[in-house]
Structure formats: structure tokens, C-alpha cells
């Protein structure tokens, strides 16, 4: 069974930093992409950052220059470094892995990030 375990969320002041991590376990048999999504109260889940298996990155305009997505392939772990946090970054952040097998999506349980002004 595949499981994605997220950690690193919390409460920070505006301008602060957090690093989220997502560790995947189980037999995935290949990953097309890894990414982070977030969902703020009253809003739909939105893409934050993605990282393809070839190393290509993509970021939402709202986080460009502030957030960085990285991975540790040996540990099958993806990270999201969040700097210069703003109150509008407050959301539940979800890790996503898109597997090559049937292009199946795996999701983490979500971790709360709250940024106070």
C-alpha cells in the first residue's frame, strides 16, 4: 500500500519560513511528478508547485520567488521550502504524487499552514 505522510506545517508570523515534507512509502513503481497543492477556507484546491521526474519545476504565480520544491529521490521524499510567508498563504497543504501506473494520483493527509499578520 502506498502512503504519503506529510509534516512541517504550523503557525508562523508573516515573513517567516516553513519547510513541508512528504515521505512516500509503498510500491509506486515510477513517478511522473510530485507536487504540492493547497486549499484555503472557502476556496478550491489549487496547485502550488510541481516537480517532474526529469527535474522540471513549475510554480503558481503567487508563490514564485518565495517557494521552492525539492526532492530526495533516495528517500522518496518531496519538500516545499516556503519563505517570506504571507497571510494569504494560509491553507491546508497537500502533497501529491502522480504515478506512472495508470497516471494514478496519491495524496497526503494535508498539513495546516497558518500565517499571522
Backbone as CSV, one residue per row, in Angstrom:
resi,resn,N_x,N_y,N_z,CA_x,CA_y,CA_z,C_x,C_y,C_z
1,UNK,0.834,-1.184,0.000,0.000,0.000,0.000,0.875,1.241,0.000
2,UNK,0.455,2.242,-0.746,1.180,3.497,-0.840,0.630,4.471,0.187
3,UNK,1.527,5.115,0.899,1.135,6.096,1.888,2.039,7.311,1.779
4,UNK,1.438,8.493,1.820,2.164,9.745,1.808,1.958,10.412,3.159
5,UNK,3.044,10.638,3.876,2.988,11.225,5.203,3.596,12.612,5.159
6,UNK,2.784,13.612,5.476,3.217,14.995,5.451,3.587,15.475,6.845
7,UNK,4.492,16.432,6.897,4.863,17.068,8.145,5.435,18.447,7.858
8,UNK,5.557,19.257,8.890,6.207,20.547,8.773,5.300,21.751,8.849
9,UNK,3.998,21.542,8.861,3.085,22.665,8.959,3.098,23.272,10.345
10,UNK,2.456,24.420,10.460,2.390,25.089,11.742,1.958,26.524,11.609
11,UNK,2.131,27.251,12.694,1.774,28.667,12.767,3.041,29.506,12.744
12,UNK,3.094,30.443,11.811,4.245,31.332,11.694,3.765,32.756,11.483
13,UNK,4.647,33.688,11.780,4.362,35.089,11.533,4.685,35.452,10.092
14,UNK,4.032,36.481,9.596,4.319,36.957,8.250,5.809,37.251,8.105
15,UNK,6.361,36.828,6.977,7.785,36.976,6.734,8.609,35.786,7.161
16,UNK,8.010,34.862,7.885,8.719,33.689,8.352,8.802,32.605,7.302
17,UNK,9.362,31.465,7.713,9.586,30.353,6.800,9.136,29.043,7.415
18,UNK,8.761,28.125,6.560,8.452,26.760,6.933,8.939,25.839,5.826
19,UNK,9.247,24.609,6.186,9.553,23.600,5.189,8.650,22.400,5.401
20,UNK,7.859,22.097,4.401,6.993,20.941,4.424,7.710,19.748,3.814
21,UNK,7.423,18.578,4.336,7.980,17.366,3.776,6.873,16.352,3.545
22,UNK,7.099,15.486,2.590,6.141,14.445,2.246,6.928,13.197,1.893
23,UNK,6.828,12.188,2.738,7.547,10.937,2.541,6.593,9.871,2.029
24,UNK,6.951,9.263,0.922,6.128,8.233,0.308,6.685,6.857,0.619
25,UNK,5.803,5.954,0.971,6.180,4.570,1.196,5.273,3.658,0.381
26,UNK,5.753,2.455,0.122,4.993,1.517,-0.673,5.542,1.402,-2.086
27,UNK,4.947,0.517,-2.850,5.404,0.229,-4.204,4.671,1.103,-5.208
28,UNK,5.313,2.185,-5.606,4.727,3.105,-6.580,5.109,2.710,-8.008
29,UNK,6.287,2.153,-8.172,6.761,1.684,-9.478,6.862,2.794,-10.509
30,UNK,7.399,3.924,-10.088,7.622,5.007,-11.017,6.737,6.208,-10.736
31,UNK,7.350,7.379,-10.817,6.656,8.621,-10.515,6.800,9.572,-11.704
32,UNK,5.676,10.067,-12.180,5.704,11.064,-13.246,5.995,12.457,-12.711
33,UNK,5.395,12.775,-11.563,5.579,14.094,-10.989,5.232,14.069,-9.511
34,UNK,5.794,15.019,-8.785,5.467,15.242,-7.392,5.090,16.709,-7.257
35,UNK,4.218,16.992,-6.316,3.808,18.377,-6.191,3.127,18.687,-4.885
36,UNK,2.830,19.956,-4.748,2.120,20.465,-3.590,0.924,21.280,-4.043
37,UNK,-0.187,21.071,-3.388,-1.405,21.822,-3.607,-1.844,22.408,-2.277
38,UNK,-2.703,23.405,-2.336,-3.219,23.975,-1.105,-4.678,24.353,-1.276
39,UNK,-5.375,24.358,-0.162,-6.778,24.730,-0.161,-7.043,25.655,1.014
40,UNK,-7.416,26.874,0.704,-7.753,27.862,1.713,-9.245,27.786,2.009
41,UNK,-9.664,28.271,3.169,-11.092,28.239,3.503,-11.942,28.923,2.445
42,UNK,-12.978,28.236,1.998,-13.883,28.793,1.008,-13.375,28.770,-0.415
43,UNK,-12.221,28.172,-0.654,-11.654,28.132,-1.990,-11.401,26.699,-2.433
44,UNK,-11.246,26.535,-3.737,-10.916,25.236,-4.299,-9.434,24.938,-4.109
45,UNK,-9.102,23.656,-4.175,-7.716,23.258,-4.080,-6.958,23.752,-5.309
46,UNK,-5.798,24.363,-5.091,-5.015,24.945,-6.165,-3.589,24.417,-6.157
47,UNK,-3.015,24.337,-7.331,-1.629,23.910,-7.469,-0.696,24.978,-6.929
48,UNK,0.301,24.546,-6.175,1.327,25.438,-5.655,2.633,25.255,-6.416
49,UNK,3.091,24.020,-6.512,4.357,23.732,-7.174,4.380,22.285,-7.613
50,UNK,5.036,22.017,-8.729,5.221,20.658,-9.211,6.667,20.435,-9.603
51,UNK,7.061,19.175,-9.552,8.412,18.757,-9.907,8.294,17.474,-10.702
52,UNK,8.694,17.514,-11.955,8.615,16.332,-12.799,9.754,15.374,-12.494
53,UNK,9.651,14.165,-13.017,10.690,13.169,-12.781,12.009,13.556,-13.428
54,UNK,11.968,14.447,-14.411,13.173,14.938,-15.052,13.768,16.158,-14.357
55,UNK,13.095,16.660,-13.329,13.605,17.787,-12.580,13.029,19.136,-12.948
56,UNK,12.100,19.172,-13.867,11.474,20.430,-14.254,10.498,20.889,-13.177
57,UNK,10.534,22.172,-12.848,9.667,22.726,-11.821,8.669,23.706,-12.411
58,UNK,7.550,23.831,-11.725,6.527,24.783,-12.104,5.891,25.321,-10.833
59,UNK,5.653,26.643,-10.802,5.118,27.284,-9.614,3.923,28.149,-9.960
60,UNK,3.005,28.241,-9.010,1.940,29.219,-9.132,2.537,30.617,-9.085
61,UNK,1.928,31.535,-9.825,2.451,32.898,-9.869,2.543,33.522,-8.478
62,UNK,1.621,33.178,-7.609,1.559,33.791,-6.297,2.716,33.392,-5.380
63,UNK,3.427,32.315,-5.711,4.500,31.840,-4.845,5.867,31.897,-5.505
64,UNK,5.937,32.293,-6.757,7.214,32.353,-7.460,8.176,33.294,-6.742
65,UNK,9.393,32.828,-6.573,10.403,33.606,-5.885,10.398,33.438,-4.387
66,UNK,9.364,32.811,-3.841,9.265,32.611,-2.401,9.306,31.141,-2.003
67,UNK,8.703,30.284,-2.809,8.635,28.854,-2.509,9.573,28.084,-3.427
68,UNK,10.100,26.981,-2.921,10.962,26.107,-3.698,10.591,24.661,-3.436
69,UNK,10.389,23.900,-4.501,10.106,22.484,-4.365,11.388,21.694,-4.639
70,UNK,11.658,20.718,-3.793,12.836,19.872,-3.919,12.450,18.428,-3.634
71,UNK,13.352,17.523,-3.945,13.109,16.125,-3.665,14.384,15.422,-3.244
72,UNK,14.210,14.339,-2.518,15.274,13.424,-2.177,14.844,12.081,-2.745
73,UNK,15.376,11.731,-3.892,14.924,10.527,-4.576,15.238,9.260,-3.787
74,UNK,16.351,9.247,-3.059,16.708,8.079,-2.271,15.683,7.813,-1.179
75,UNK,15.146,8.871,-0.608,14.157,8.740,0.451,12.728,8.810,-0.071
76,UNK,12.578,9.010,-1.383,11.255,9.160,-1.988,10.446,10.236,-1.264
77,UNK,11.078,11.361,-1.062,10.501,12.454,-0.292,10.545,13.742,-1.093
78,UNK,9.471,14.505,-1.018,9.401,15.799,-1.669,9.213,16.866,-0.600
79,UNK,9.841,18.016,-0.815,9.820,19.100,0.147,9.272,20.366,-0.496
80,UNK,8.742,21.226,0.331,8.348,22.555,-0.101,8.916,23.558,0.892
81,UNK,9.929,24.290,0.459,10.501,25.347,1.269,9.718,26.624,1.018
82,UNK,9.155,27.179,2.068,8.311,28.358,1.966,8.963,29.497,2.735
83,UNK,9.348,30.532,2.017,9.967,31.710,2.602,9.082,32.927,2.391
84,UNK,9.352,33.960,3.171,8.602,35.214,3.066,7.102,34.968,3.069
85,UNK,6.664,34.179,4.012,5.259,33.780,4.060,4.346,34.976,4.298
86,UNK,3.189,34.912,3.663,2.177,35.946,3.763,0.902,35.354,4.338
87,UNK,0.056,36.176,4.953,-1.210,35.652,5.469,-2.032,34.931,4.411
88,UNK,-1.965,35.362,3.164,-2.720,34.718,2.109,-2.191,33.333,1.753
89,UNK,-1.046,32.938,2.303,-0.549,31.585,2.135,-1.232,30.601,3.077
90,UNK,-2.016,31.103,4.004,-2.710,30.246,4.958,-3.624,29.275,4.230
91,UNK,-3.428,27.992,4.473,-4.194,26.956,3.797,-3.781,25.599,4.353
92,UNK,-4.534,24.585,3.963,-4.102,23.213,4.165,-3.314,22.799,2.931
93,UNK,-2.109,22.327,3.144,-1.221,21.957,2.046,-1.216,20.444,1.883
94,UNK,-1.387,20.008,0.645,-1.468,18.591,0.326,-0.345,18.181,-0.606
95,UNK,0.319,17.112,-0.262,1.326,16.515,-1.124,0.649,15.641,-2.171
96,UNK,1.185,15.652,-3.375,0.649,14.849,-4.464,1.769,14.134,-5.196
97,UNK,1.540,12.872,-5.502,2.442,12.107,-6.352,1.632,11.492,-7.473
98,UNK,2.055,11.744,-8.696,1.405,11.165,-9.862,2.256,10.003,-10.339
99,UNK,1.720,8.791,-10.187,2.445,7.586,-10.540,2.304,7.274,-12.021
100,UNK,3.308,6.584,-12.559,3.255,6.195,-13.964,2.181,5.146,-14.227
101,UNK,1.904,4.330,-13.224,0.889,3.302,-13.367,-0.496,3.931,-13.444
102,UNK,-1.070,3.909,-14.631,-2.393,4.469,-14.897,-2.480,5.953,-14.540
103,UNK,-1.327,6.620,-14.454,-1.277,8.039,-14.109,-2.052,8.315,-12.822
104,UNK,-1.915,7.419,-11.875,-2.702,7.470,-10.652,-2.181,8.525,-9.682
105,UNK,-3.094,9.236,-9.064,-2.758,10.273,-8.090,-2.812,9.737,-6.671
106,UNK,-1.740,9.972,-5.924,-1.701,9.703,-4.499,-1.645,11.031,-3.759
107,UNK,-2.318,11.093,-2.626,-2.414,12.337,-1.861,-2.006,12.136,-0.410
108,UNK,-1.345,13.142,0.133,-1.064,13.162,1.551,-2.289,13.572,2.337
109,UNK,-2.170,13.492,3.652,-3.317,13.772,4.517,-3.587,15.257,4.690
110,UNK,-2.655,16.090,4.293,-2.788,17.524,4.455,-2.140,18.009,5.737
111,UNK,-1.524,19.165,5.667,-0.936,19.783,6.846,-1.285,21.270,6.851
112,UNK,-1.692,21.757,8.001,-2.158,23.135,8.116,-0.987,24.102,8.208
113,UNK,-1.034,25.135,7.384,-0.092,26.240,7.457,-0.884,27.501,7.733
114,UNK,-0.569,28.161,8.830,-1.250,29.392,9.199,-0.221,30.501,9.358
115,UNK,-0.433,31.592,8.649,0.478,32.732,8.679,-0.267,33.915,9.275
116,UNK,0.224,34.408,10.379,-0.397,35.535,11.054,0.261,36.832,10.615
117,UNK,-0.520,37.906,10.641,-0.002,39.210,10.260,0.563,39.963,11.445
